[in-house]
Amino acid sequence: MITAIVLIQAEVDRIPEVAAAIAALDGVSEVYSVTGDIDLIALVRVREHDALADVIADRLNKVQGVLNTQTHISFRAYSKHDLEAAFALGFDEG
């Protein structure tokens, strides 16, 4: 699974509508409203790199109210949740 973190600047008066429209896109797993220089952070999870262009360039960037995006593609996940899931592969409970 490929994860991209997309930082989004949106029209201030449309942030809730922009967030809802982005969250409804296939491939977008989460959208957060945040403080600071950006307005929203979206997590995009897809199976192959070509799908990133479909989700981000072809759909997310075209949501009305999106002014600018910056995309960061993750290399590895280090969260405790992800590590526990990785080590549990192949082990059935019960």
N, C-alpha and C positions, 0 to 999 in steps of 0.2 A: 504494500500500500504506500502510495506517495502522498505526503502531506505538504501543503503549501499554506503559509500564513500570509494573508492579504491585509495590508493596512489601507484603510479607505478614508478619504476625505469626502464628505457629502455636504449637500446644501443643508445648512443648519436647521431650517424650518421643515425639512423633510426627513430627518434622521430616522424617526420610527418607521415611516413608510419604506424608506430605502433598506433599512435593516430587515424588515419583513419580506420584501421582494427578494433580497439576496438569500435569506434563510430558506426560501421556497425553491431555490435552484437545486437541481440534481447535482450532487457532488459536494455541496456545501453542508458540512456537518454542524457547524455552530457559527453564530454571529454574536459579538459582544459590543455593546456601547461602552466607550472608554473615555477617560480624560486625557488631556494633553494635546499634542499637535495633530492627532488624527481623531476621527469620530467613531469609527467602527473597526473591529478586527474580525475577519472571517477565516475559519479553518476549512480548507478544501481538501478532501480526501478522495483520491482516484487511484485506479489500478495501473495506469500507464501515463507516461509523460505527455503524449499527444492529447490526452483528455484534459490536461491543465489548460491548454489553449481553448478547448471547447467551453470549459466552465468559466475561466477568468477573462480571456480576451473576447470571446464571442458572446458571452451572456452577462457576466457580472459587470464588466466595464460599460455595458450598454444600458444598465438599469438607470432609469430617469432619476436624477438627483446625485449620481456619483460624479464627483469632480475630478478625482485623481486616485490612483492606486499604486501601491508598491508591494511587490510579491517577493516573499522569502521562501525558498524550498528547503525543507528539513532534510538533514542527512540521517540522523538517529534520534530516537526518543529515549530519554533517560528517566522519565517519571517512574515512580514506584509502581503505579498501576500497570504501565506497559511492560516493565521488567517482570512483574509477577505473571502476567499473561504469557510472556515469552517462555518463561521457565516451566509453565504448567502445560505446555503443549505435549500431547501424547499421554497425559496422566488423567484418567477418569476418576472422579470422586465416587465413593460408594463402596 
